[in-house]
Amino acid sequence: MTTKKPRKPTLLIALIPIVFMMLSLLVGLFFLKLDPQIPLLASAIVATVLGLSLGYSWKDIEKGMLKTVVLPIQAIIILMVIGALIGSWTAGGVVASMIYYGLKLLSPTYFLVAACLICMVVSVSSGNAWTSAGTIGIAIMGMAEGFGISTAMAAGAVISGCYFGDKISPMSEMTNLAAGITGLNLFEHIRHLLYTTVPAITIALIIYTIMGFTLTPQGSPDQVVILQSQLDDIFVISPWLLLVPLIVIVLLTLKIPAIPGLIIGSLMGTICTVMIQGASWTVALNTLYYGNEAETGVEILDSLLNNGGIESMFWTISLIMIAMAYGGILEVTGTLETIVESLIKMVKSTGHLIATTVGTSVITNILACDAYLAMIFPARMYASEYKRRGLHIKNLSRTIEDGGAVTSPLIPWNTCGAFMFATLGVHSFSYAPFAFFCFLSPIIAMIYGFLNLKIEYLPVNKAEEAEIPYAK
């Protein structure tokens, strides 16, 4: 007995689970007020049924789901460790001290541009947007509340700064991935990346500066002083506590892996909770899992101090798992491949190719829900097309990072968007309009493509020799 070979979906069939997901998220999030897990789970079921109708077995589909679900395991562990870190730093007075001294040193006028610049420095040093947001980012969000500045704007500035560093740091996993999958030298990739990255971050910093001069914070100087006094009443505030985040940043700069570096930070926070704040070991250790609990009766303080803990990350983890399972079904059934092949047929010029690569990265971020896949998938699909057109592969490596890496935090159900929501406490839809760097990068990449600016071509005699490791 012969087994029927699964059919490749037509474009019409491939669009069914995509359209269903968009509609179910629209109705679920905005009309039924559901969490995104339910529409995504329903979309995964629809994609599964279509896969079965194409001749794929349940075992094939299950294998595809498991293949993608395991991809973010490291990210999930980092999520849990950052949850523990936030809880211990809050209970240990580390966050309170960062907010206290930050309110003294920064002014509301320059707050947004300073927030972005600080996150840029930390992220370039650590090479990781997540650890930067999970350390200095949480303190900046607390300062924003103290100044009465919109937390959505603050989160946008934090994310812009964090992803700038993650994009150009030689220690960044995403940057190394973009260079690795295209077979390009890392520093050659970074140099070419600067052509789109520097204009994007420059425009973002100018906008944040203008916003600082034009926006009126809700808080008054008296309210800032009162908040500092209240923090001083609840915690032992000390500049020595600032050594905790400084040590973590130094460890990450010294290329200590993110997970052990953050665990060390969590342990230091726990020790501070006991030795400096005077809590018992039971309370301090429970904070790692349940987060810090405080009932001050002051709304702004309660929002600042009731956070963190491994438990607080479970909502985000469930979203990541379901979203990745959905993306795995689309990949194993050939749905994404069919859509991309249809896009390639419409490519007529270098500008169209760059724009299509950016679009594919963004679509993969939306559908496969992972920034790494949003870089790997278009690199595989378009590498041979870049070679055929005589384009240097550094154009592809730059474009997949412009389109795939920095747009990921703008999508709520993407692993990066879910992480930023869990860490900063602001929904992606709220901060996305203010994460200027994240949407300016792909726009500038497309403009360069259509104007043929900073596009490098292979010498005629080298075009045939070019080899791309992951080309299909």
Secondary structure, 3 states (H helix, E strand, C coil): CCCCCCCCCCHHHHHHHHHHHHHHHHHHHHCCCCCCHHHHHHHHHHHHHHHHHCCCCHHHHHHHHHHHHCCCHHHHHHHHHHHHHHHHHHHCCHHHHHHHHHHHHCCCCCHHHHHHHHHHHHHHHHCCHHHHHHHHHHHHHHHHHHHCCCHHHHHHHHHHHHHHHHHHCCCCHHHHHHHHHHCCCHHHHHHHHHHHHHHHHHHHHHHHHHHHHHCCCCCCHHHHHHHHHHHHHHCCCCHHHHHHHHHHHHHHHCCCCHHHHHHHHHHHHHHHHHHCCCCCHHHHHHHHHHCCCCCCCCHHHHHHHCCCCHHHHHHHHHHHHHHHHHHHHHHHCCHHHHHHHHHHCCCCCHHHHHHHHHHHHHHHHHHCCCHHHHHHHHHHHHHHHHHHCCECHHHHHHHHHHHHHCCHHHCCCCHHHHHHHHHHCCCHHHHHHHCHHHHHHHHHHHHHHHHCCCCCECCHHHHCCCCCCCCC
